[in-house]
Amino acid sequence: QVQLVESGGGLVQPGGSLRFSCAASGSALMFYAVDWYRQAPGKQRDFVAGITSLGRTNYEDPVKGRFTISRDNAKNTVYLQMNSLKPEDTAVYYCNAHITNLGHNYWGQGTQVTVSS
């Protein structure tokens, strides 16, 4: 069992930056692929960025060049650095750790980001 705790959300002005952390306990996060999702009010939860257990990354087009996902296995934590934030980035952000072929799939509780002047 993996427990995930996100932190780093808040209110930021357009053009600003935030860094999310997704800290794991209960198991070594290094064996998991970790993704970040976001859900805006009234919308579905959408994939934002992901990092495999080997460190390969991928991003959805709206955040390419602005967001960076990384992992620190020694700290059992995955990060999402978000730069040049836009109002449309406003959402609750969730991290998800999974090992697909073992059926392991865990979610954090979510952290709110509001981008507004």
N, C-alpha and C positions, 0 to 999 in steps of 0.2 A: 504494500500500500504506500502511495506517495501523497504527501500533503504539500500543496503549493500555495504560497502566499505572495500576492503581488503587492508592490508598493511603488510610490513615486508619482501618483496622479495628482491632479490639482487644477487650478485655474491659471491660464497663461494667455498672454496677448498674442495676436497673430504675428508670426515671424519668430516667436520664441522657441525655446527648447525645453524638453523634459527627458528624463531617463527613468524608465521602468525597470524594476527588478522583479524577478520571479524566483523566489527562494524555495528550495525543496527540502523536505525532511522525510524520513522513513525509508528512503532508498537513495542509491547513487544516481543522480540525474544524468551522469555521463553516458548511461546506457540508453537514454531516451532521446528521441527527436522531440523538439519543443517548438511549438508554434504560438504566435500571438494572433488573437482574433479581436474584433471590435464589434460592438452593437450600438448603433445610434437609436434614439427613441423611435419606436414604431417601425423599425427595420429589422431584418434578419441579422444574425451574427455572421460576419464575414471574415475570411482569412486575411491577414495583413502581412505576416512575415514568418519564416520558419528557418530552423537550423537543425541539421541532422546530427546524429551522435558523432559523426566524423567531421563536423564543422562546416558542411556545405550549407549555403544560405539561398533563400529565394524570397522574392517580394512581389506583392501585387503592384500593378502599374501605378496606382495613385500615390504610392509612397516611395517608389524607386528614386534613389538619389537624395532622399530626405531622411529616411529611417535606416538604422543599422541594427541588426540583431547580432548578438555575440554571446559566448558562454564562458564561464570560469568554472571548470570542473572542480577545482580545489575548494571553491566556495559553494559548490552545489547550486549555482545560480545562473540564470539566463537573463540577459539585459536587452532592452529595446531603447536605443537612443533615437529620439525624435527631434529633428531640427526643422526649421522653417515651417512651423505649425500653421495650419489653416483652420478657419472655423469649421470646415467640413470634416476635420479630424475629431471633432467633438463626439465622444462615445464612451461607453464603458469598455475597457480593454481587459481581456482575459488571456491567461496563458494556459496552454494545454500541453501536457507531456504524454507521449504515447510510444509504445512499441507495438506496431500494428500486427505483426505475425504472432504475437503472444496475447493479443487482446487486452493489453494494458492501455488504459486511457483515463487520464486524470485532468481535472480542471481546477483552476484557482477560483477565488471568490469574486474577482473583478475589481478594477480600480477605475474611477471616473476621471476623464480628462475633459475640461471645458476650455475651448479656445475662443476668446472673446475680448473685445476692447472695452 
